[in-house]
Amino acid sequence: MFKASLSNDSKTSSVTPYFTADVLHDFFSPGQTTVGGTSFDNELEKTWYDIGIGITGSVGKHSEAYANVKYEHSWGGAYRRNVFGQAGYRLSW
């Protein structure tokens, strides 16, 4: 059984796993990148998807730690293919 928020016995912290899936579309034409006088064409596909998993855990009343990883791929080919992740700590006051 999936439980959205898993907490410890004293209810001072909790962990929430999650799954994400997105379809994205770029409505603007990509520009051209120039580095040291050399131009690089940006021929990325305009529509792509990403899927990912992550976890967020509260640490006390005012802070939480998080981590996630996503895979990104274009619909029309291998031009846009990426794996990326994030990890961090948030403090609220």
C-alpha positions, -999 to +999 in steps of 0.1 A: +000+000+000+013+035-009+012+060+019+018+096+009+035+106+041+055+082+063+062+095+097+082+084+128+066+073+160+069+107+177+055+125+147+085+149+146+095+141+110+081+125+079+092+113+045+071+116+013+081+098-019+067+110-052+066+103-090+064+130-117+057+128-154+056+159-177+051+166-214+067+199-224+066+220-256+088+250-266+067+275-284+096+298-293+122+293-320+156+285-304+184+310-310+219+304-321+248+301-296+282+316-305+313+308-285+346+324-294+333+334-329+320+298-337+283+294-341+264+263-329+229+256-342+203+247-317+183+219-333+166+206-302+132+190-306+103+213-295+083+186-277+097+163-251+088+144-219+104+138-186+097+113-159+112+112-124+111+101-088+119+119-056+117+121-019+111+149+006+117+145+043+109+169+070+135+176+096+118+192+126+091+219+123+109+244+099+131+224+076+132+196+050+156+178+029+148+166-007+163+147-036+150+138-070+162+124-104+146+129-138+150+114-173+142+137-202+138+127-239+124+143-270+095+128-289+111+130-323+146+117-318+177+117-297+184+154-298+171+160-263+181+133-239+192+140-204+194+126-169+196+151-141+191+152-103+188+177-075+194+175-038+189+202-012+178+215+021+150+241+027+147+261+059+116+282+066+111+308+093 
